[in-house]
Amino acid sequence: MRVIIVPGNHGCEIEENWYLYVKQKLEEKGISVIAKKMPDAYVARKEIWLPFIEKELDNSPNSIIVGHSSGAVAAMRYLETRPLEGVVLVGACHTDLGDETERQSNYYSTPWQWDTIRKNARWIIQYHSKDDPFIPVQEARFVHEKLGTDYHEDTTEGHYGSSFKEKKAFPELVKAILAKCERM
C-alpha cells in the first residue's frame, strides 16, 4: 500500500496546508506515503505531472492518490489510463474556470472519460467546501455526480488551505483512508 499526496499548483509545498499532517498520521499506522514537491509547480502541466506521478507510484495498482486542487485534477486524469486502489479528491474541478494558468496545464483540452475514471478506482472520496474562493461548489458537485464519489461538503473550509485560510490538520481524511485500508 502506498499513498502519494499531490498538492495544488502555484508552488504549494508539502510543508504547507495539511499535507504533512496526513503524511505523518498515515505513516504512524504503517502506510508508506510519498509527499514531494511537484515539478512545474506553478503551472502543473499534465505532460509533466502525470509521468511524475506514474514514476512515484511505480505502476502499483494498490496505491492511493490524495489530490488537492490541481492535484485532484491530475488524479482524475491519471485514472483515465491506470487503475488505483482509491483516490481522495480535495477541491476538485472539471473546467479551467476561465483561468489562463489552468488552461495552460492542459488538463481540460480533452473530454473527461468519466466512466473509465470511475472503473479504474475501487473507491473515490471527495471533499469540497461551499466557501472555496477558487473553485465554485457546482464544479465539485458535477464531479461527484459523474463519478459517484463518497462526497463530503463543508461550509467553512475554504480551499482546504491557501493564503486566505490555513488548514494544518485533516483528521477526517486520515480516518477515511484508514477505514478503506482496513477493508482491503
C-alpha positions in Angstrom: 0.0 0.0 0.0 1.4 3.4 -1.0 -0.2 6.8 -0.7 1.0 9.7 -2.8 0.0 13.3 -1.9 -0.3 15.5 -4.9 -0.6 19.2 -3.9 -2.2 22.0 -5.8 -0.3 24.3 -8.2 1.3 27.7 -7.7 4.2 26.2 -5.8 2.4 24.5 -2.9 5.0 23.0 -0.6 4.4 19.7 1.2 5.1 21.6 4.5 2.1 23.8 3.8 -1.5 23.1 4.5 -2.5 19.6 5.8 -0.2 17.5 3.7 2.5 16.9 6.3 -0.2 16.1 8.9 -1.8 13.5 6.7 1.7 12.0 5.8 2.7 11.7 9.5 -0.6 10.2 10.7 -0.7 7.6 7.9 2.9 6.7 8.4 2.2 6.2 12.1 -0.2 3.5 11.0 2.4 1.8 8.8 1.3 3.2 5.5 4.0 4.3 3.1 3.4 7.9 2.0 5.1 9.9 -0.8 4.9 13.6 -0.5 7.3 15.5 -2.6 7.4 18.9 -4.2 6.0 18.6 -7.7 7.9 19.6 -10.8 6.5 22.5 -12.8 4.7 23.5 -9.6 3.2 26.8 -10.8 1.5 25.6 -14.0 1.2 21.9 -13.1 1.3 20.8 -16.7 -0.4 17.4 -17.4 2.6 16.3 -19.5 4.9 16.8 -16.6 2.8 15.8 -13.6 1.3 12.6 -14.9 4.6 10.9 -15.7 6.0 12.1 -12.3 3.0 10.5 -10.5 3.4 7.3 -12.5 7.1 7.1 -11.7 6.5 7.7 -8.0 3.7 5.1 -7.8 5.8 2.6 -9.9 2.6 1.3 -11.6 1.3 0.0 -8.3 -2.5 -0.5 -8.6 -2.7 -0.9 -4.8 -1.9 2.8 -4.4 -3.9 5.7 -3.3 -3.6 9.3 -4.6 -4.7 12.2 -2.4 -5.0 15.1 -4.7 -5.7 18.7 -3.7 -6.9 21.3 -6.2 -4.7 20.8 -9.4 -3.5 17.6 -7.7 -7.1 16.3 -7.7 -7.5 17.1 -11.4 -4.2 15.2 -12.0 -5.5 12.3 -10.1 -8.7 12.1 -12.2 -6.6 12.3 -15.4 -4.3 9.6 -14.1 -7.3 7.3 -13.5 -8.2 7.6 -17.2 -5.2 5.4 -18.1 -4.3 3.4 -14.9 -6.1 1.6 -12.1 -5.6 2.6 -8.4 -7.0 1.3 -5.1 -8.5 4.6 -4.4 -8.4 8.4 -4.7 -9.2 11.3 -2.4 -10.2 14.5 -4.3 -9.9 17.7 -2.3 -11.1 20.9 -4.0 -11.6 19.2 -7.4 -12.9 20.9 -10.6 -13.6 19.8 -14.1 -13.2 23.0 -16.1 -10.4 25.6 -16.4 -12.6 28.1 -14.6 -11.7 30.7 -17.2 -8.2 30.9 -15.7 -5.2 31.1 -18.2 -2.8 29.2 -15.9 -5.4 26.4 -15.6 -5.8 26.4 -19.3 -2.1 26.1 -19.8 -2.0 23.0 -17.6 -3.7 21.1 -20.5 -5.9 19.0 -18.2 -9.1 20.5 -19.8 -8.2 20.2 -23.5 -9.8 16.8 -24.0 -13.2 15.4 -22.8 -13.3 13.7 -19.5 -13.6 9.9 -19.5 -15.9 9.7 -16.5 -16.8 6.0 -16.9 -13.1 5.0 -17.1 -12.1 7.1 -14.1 -14.9 5.5 -12.1 -14.0 2.0 -13.2 -10.3 2.4 -12.5 -10.7 3.3 -8.8 -12.2 0.9 -6.3 -13.3 4.0 -4.3 -13.3 7.8 -4.6 -13.7 10.1 -1.7 -14.3 13.8 -2.3 -14.1 16.9 -0.1 -15.3 20.4 -1.0 -16.3 23.5 0.8 -19.1 25.9 -0.2 -16.9 28.8 0.7 -14.0 27.8 -1.6 -12.8 31.1 -3.0 -11.2 29.5 -6.1 -13.5 26.6 -7.2 -17.3 27.0 -7.1 -19.1 24.3 -5.3 -21.0 23.5 -8.6 -17.7 22.2 -10.0 -17.3 19.7 -7.2 -21.0 18.7 -7.3 -20.6 18.0 -11.0 -17.5 15.8 -10.4 -19.5 14.0 -7.7 -22.4 13.4 -10.0 -20.2 12.0 -12.7 -18.1 9.8 -10.5 -20.5 8.8 -7.7 -17.9 9.8 -5.1 -18.3 9.5 -1.4 -18.9 13.2 -1.2 -18.3 15.5 1.8 -19.4 19.1 1.5 -18.2 21.5 4.2 -19.2 25.2 4.7 -16.2 26.8 6.3 -13.1 25.1 5.0 -12.4 27.4 2.1 -9.9 25.8 -0.4 -8.7 23.4 2.4 -5.6 25.6 2.9 -4.5 28.6 1.0 -3.2 32.0 1.6 -6.7 33.0 2.6 -7.4 30.2 5.1 -4.8 28.0 6.7 -5.5 24.3 7.4 -2.8 22.3 9.2 -4.8 19.2 10.1 -7.2 17.0 8.2 -8.2 14.2 10.6 -11.4 13.2 8.8 -9.3 12.5 5.6 -6.9 10.3 7.6 -9.8 8.4 9.2 -11.4 7.9 5.8 -8.3 6.4 4.3 -7.6 4.2 7.3 -11.2 2.9 7.1 -10.7 2.0 3.4 -7.4 0.3 4.1 -9.0 -1.9 6.8 -11.4 -3.3 4.3 -8.7 -4.4 1.9 
